[in-house]
């Protein structure tokens, strides 16, 4: 079965291992610390989330936890092929 992107184009099969489940769970549980971004190789974005949480003495964690929750749900609702194509191959950084 072929996987289609938002434009109806067929997403080619990829042999790369998906980090979808681990990134999704970590985004929901540890979203304010940006751990899921580090897992996916987005170091700058992970540092941004971590810095906002630490530099605001945890007040910014309210915002960063919502970001993590949204991203975790998005990650977990995608198929492995879609996730690999979007977040590991094309490097979509946010949402």
N, C-alpha and C positions, 0 to 999 in steps of 0.2 A: 504494500500500500504506500502510495506516495504522500509526502507531507508537503502542504502548500503554505507559502508565506501570506502576509496580508494582502499582497497584490495578485495572488493566484498563481504565482510562479512555483514550480517544483523545487523543493529544497533538496540538494544532492545528499546522498548518504555519506556519512562521515564515520571513520573508524576510531575517532577520538573518544575516550571514555567520558561519560557525562558526570559532572559534579552537581547535578541538579538537586538531588535529595539532600546531600550534606549542606550545600549552600542555602537551600530553602529552610531547613531546620535551624541552622545557625543564624540566618537572617531574622527568624521569628524570635529565637531565644536570646541571642546576643547582638541583636541589631544595633543598639546604641554604640557598641564598641567596633563596629565595622568588620567583624571577623569574616563574614561572608564575602566581603569585597577582597580581603586578602587571599581567601581560598581561590577566588576566581582570577587572581592576578592583577586586580585593580588597586595597586598600592596607594596611589594618590587619593582615591576616593575613600579607601579605608582609613587613611590618616585624617582626612577631613571629618569623617563621622566620629572617630576617636577623639580628635581635638575639640570638636564642638561639645561632646559629652564631658570631657575633662575640664576644659577651660571655663565652662559655665558652672562648674561644681555640681554637675548632675542635672541642672535645670534644663539644659539643652537636650537631655536624654528623652524628654517627653516628645520632642520633634523627631529625634533620630530613631526612637523606638517605633514610631508610626511609619517612618520610611522603611525600617527593617521589616515590619509586619507586612506592609504592602509588597515589598520586593519578595519576601518569603512566599507569600501566597501566589504571586505571579510565577515565581520559579517552579513551585510545586504543581501548578495547573498546566504547565507546558509539557509536551512530550519530550523525550530525550533528544530526538532529532531537532526539534525546534529550539530547545535550550542550547544545544551545542552550536547550532548555526547562529543564533542570535547573540549569545553571551560569551561563547568561547572562541568562535571563529571570527565573527564580525565585531566583537568587542563593544557591544552596547553597554555603556557604563551605568546609566541610571534608568530605573523602571523599565 
